[in-house]
């Protein structure tokens, strides 16, 4: 079973200007695209939640450790004769643990910075537990993941940051 996750996440961080550590959480969606559902189909989207710990290694580089909890579902779309015959579906709770490096294009947290926002990119490594998988399916419930994407952060105050990422 090939699975790809597309997550839109709104991150809300309890942080501080020029602080080394940040804690926060986020709300977003998970979406499956693979053999059973091709492309982005919002009928298979589910809500997800994230908790994270972030270490600011410099003004523009950050290490983020996060745990995401959500649900992934999919049901066969009858687009060909094999899909009609196969008639597969699934609905799994997932837990993902990952570590990513973030690179901010602007130094938005510095007191001297003229910006209170910054676009950023992130990439890293992690593991996802797929929950229950069918016996004899050949699918391991623990899979490696390569989270990557982009986002924008806005410094609301010295203690709070609001972000959006995909």
C-alpha positions in Angstrom: 0.0 0.0 0.0 1.7 3.2 -1.2 0.8 6.1 1.1 1.7 9.8 0.8 0.6 12.4 3.4 -0.2 16.0 2.5 -0.6 18.1 5.6 -1.5 21.7 6.0 -0.7 22.9 9.4 -1.2 26.0 11.3 1.4 26.3 14.0 1.1 28.4 17.1 4.3 28.7 19.1 4.9 29.9 22.6 8.3 31.5 22.0 10.4 34.5 22.8 12.5 36.9 20.8 16.0 35.5 20.6 15.1 32.6 22.8 16.8 29.2 22.3 13.8 27.0 23.1 10.1 27.1 22.0 7.2 24.9 22.7 4.0 24.9 20.7 1.3 23.0 18.9 -0.6 23.0 15.6 -3.8 22.0 13.9 -4.0 20.8 10.4 -5.1 18.0 8.0 -3.8 14.7 6.7 -4.7 13.4 3.3 -4.0 10.1 1.5 -2.9 9.9 -2.1 -1.8 6.5 -3.5 -3.1 3.4 -5.2 -6.6 3.7 -3.8 -7.1 7.5 -4.2 -5.2 9.4 -6.9 -4.4 13.1 -6.5 -5.7 15.4 -3.8 -9.2 14.4 -2.7 -10.6 16.4 0.3 -13.2 13.6 0.9 -10.3 11.6 2.4 -9.0 14.5 4.6 -8.9 14.3 8.4 -8.0 16.6 11.1 -4.6 16.3 12.8 -2.8 17.8 15.8 0.9 18.4 16.4 3.0 19.2 19.5 6.5 20.4 19.0 9.8 21.5 20.7 11.9 23.9 18.7 15.6 24.8 19.3 16.8 28.0 17.6 20.4 27.1 16.6 20.9 30.6 15.0 18.8 33.5 13.8 17.8 31.6 10.7 18.3 27.9 11.4 16.1 25.9 13.8 15.8 22.2 14.8 12.1 21.1 15.4 11.1 17.9 17.0 7.4 17.1 16.7 4.8 14.5 17.4 1.7 14.5 15.1 -1.5 12.6 15.7 -4.1 12.1 13.1 -6.2 9.8 10.9 -5.6 8.6 7.3 -8.4 7.1 5.2 -8.9 6.0 1.7 -11.4 4.0 -0.3 -11.1 2.5 -3.8 -12.1 4.9 -6.6 -13.5 2.8 -9.4 -11.4 4.2 -12.3 -10.6 0.8 -13.9 -11.6 -2.8 -13.8 -8.9 -3.8 -11.4 -10.0 -1.1 -8.9 -13.6 -2.4 -9.1 -12.4 -6.0 -8.4 -10.0 -5.0 -5.6 -12.6 -2.9 -3.7 -10.1 -1.9 -0.9 -10.5 0.7 1.9 -8.8 1.7 5.1 -9.2 4.1 8.0 -6.1 4.3 10.3 -5.1 6.4 13.2 -1.5 7.5 12.8 1.3 8.8 15.0 4.3 10.5 13.4 7.5 11.4 15.3 10.0 13.6 13.3 12.9 15.9 13.4 13.3 18.7 10.8 15.6 21.6 10.2 14.0 24.9 9.3 15.7 27.6 7.3 14.2 31.1 7.6 14.9 33.4 4.8 14.6 36.5 7.0 15.8 37.2 10.6 12.4 38.1 11.8 12.9 37.6 15.6 15.7 40.1 16.1 14.8 43.3 17.9 16.6 45.2 15.2 14.9 43.4 12.3 12.6 45.5 10.1 10.5 42.3 9.5 8.1 40.6 11.8 7.5 37.6 9.4 9.6 35.2 7.4 9.1 32.5 4.7 10.9 29.2 5.5 11.6 25.8 4.2 12.0 22.6 6.2 13.2 19.0 5.7 14.0 16.1 8.0 13.5 12.5 8.9 11.0 10.6 11.0 8.8 7.6 11.6 5.1 7.0 11.4 3.1 4.3 13.0 0.2 3.4 10.7 -1.9 1.7 13.4 -3.6 -1.4 12.3 -2.6 -3.0 9.0 -4.3 -6.0 7.5 -2.6 -9.3 8.3 -0.6 -10.8 5.5 -0.6 -7.5 3.6 3.1 -7.2 3.6 2.9 -3.7 5.0 5.0 -2.8 8.1 3.0 -0.6 10.5 6.2 1.4 11.3 7.4 3.4 8.2 10.1 6.0 7.7 9.0 9.4 6.5 10.9 12.3 4.9 8.9 15.4 6.0 9.7 18.5 3.8 7.8 21.6 2.8 7.6 25.4 3.2 5.8 27.9 5.4 5.5 31.4 6.6 5.8 32.6 10.2 4.5 35.8 11.7 5.8 37.2 15.0 2.7 38.4 16.8 4.6 39.5 20.0 7.8 38.6 21.7 6.2 35.4 23.1 3.9 34.3 20.3 4.4 33.2 16.7 1.7 32.2 14.2 2.7 30.1 11.2 1.3 28.2 8.2 3.0 25.4 6.5 2.4 22.7 3.8 
